[in-house]
Amino acid sequence: MAMLSGVRDFFISDSSYKYAIRSGLDLIAVAEAHVLWKTRLGHHVQGNIREPLELSQVGQGGVCQLENWLNSLTLEPFHGTGVYNQLNEAHQQFHQLGALIVEKLKAGDHAGAATVFKCEYNQSLLRIIQSLTEINRHLRD
């Protein structure tokens, strides 16, 4: 296992390899997609939007680009690292908490939805952005 870690470190320090990885990732677009979704969900929490909101839209991370990256070889050089683990955990939490917020809204618990939104949901998005920033930093160094 240590040998594989050394191989990963060798490749991730190679600038052409970093460029190849970076060119396949649009980290800003992925971050923006999650910020926009949080904004949209926030409008629902505040009662500013009346469009239907379904669990299938938020609770299934598999429909978003970041989830596809996390479950593929796209971020393979980062697998097993602290930043990858934080990103993966925060992303799962983001979608799970989003689904919980939708459930609370559908049940009429607007105060509960607002509490989750302002606290845990906000923190999960912050951790996603921090992780993406750290990955970008590694790919630029």
Secondary structure in CASP SS format (residue, H / E / C, confidence):
PFRMAT SS
TARGET T0000
AUTHOR 0000-0000-0000
METHOD secondary structure of the structure
MODEL  1
M C 1.00
A H 1.00
M H 1.00
L H 1.00
S H 1.00
G H 1.00
V H 1.00
R H 1.00
D H 1.00
F H 1.00
F H 1.00
I H 1.00
S H 1.00
D C 1.00
S H 1.00
S H 1.00
Y H 1.00
K H 1.00
Y H 1.00
A H 1.00
I H 1.00
R H 1.00
S H 1.00
G C 1.00
L C 1.00
D C 1.00
L H 1.00
I H 1.00
A H 1.00
V H 1.00
A H 1.00
E H 1.00
A H 1.00
H H 1.00
V H 1.00
L H 1.00
W H 1.00
K H 1.00
T H 1.00
R H 1.00
L H 1.00
G H 1.00
H H 1.00
H H 1.00
V H 1.00
Q H 1.00
G C 1.00
N C 1.00
I C 1.00
R C 1.00
E C 1.00
P C 1.00
L C 1.00
E C 1.00
L H 1.00
S H 1.00
Q H 1.00
V H 1.00
G C 1.00
Q C 1.00
G H 1.00
G H 1.00
V H 1.00
C C 1.00
Q H 1.00
L H 1.00
E H 1.00
N H 1.00
W H 1.00
L H 1.00
N C 1.00
S C 1.00
L C 1.00
T C 1.00
L C 1.00
E H 1.00
P H 1.00
F H 1.00
H C 1.00
G C 1.00
T C 1.00
G H 1.00
V H 1.00
Y H 1.00
N H 1.00
Q H 1.00
L H 1.00
N H 1.00
E H 1.00
A H 1.00
H H 1.00
Q H 1.00
Q H 1.00
F H 1.00
H H 1.00
Q H 1.00
L H 1.00
G H 1.00
A H 1.00
L H 1.00
I H 1.00
V H 1.00
E H 1.00
K H 1.00
L H 1.00
K H 1.00
A C 1.00
G C 1.00
D C 1.00
H H 1.00
A H 1.00
G H 1.00
A H 1.00
A H 1.00
T H 1.00
V H 1.00
F H 1.00
K H 1.00
C H 1.00
E H 1.00
Y H 1.00
N H 1.00
Q H 1.00
S H 1.00
L H 1.00
L H 1.00
R H 1.00
I H 1.00
I H 1.00
Q H 1.00
S H 1.00
L H 1.00
T H 1.00
E H 1.00
I H 1.00
N H 1.00
R H 1.00
H H 1.00
L H 1.00
R H 1.00
D C 1.00
END
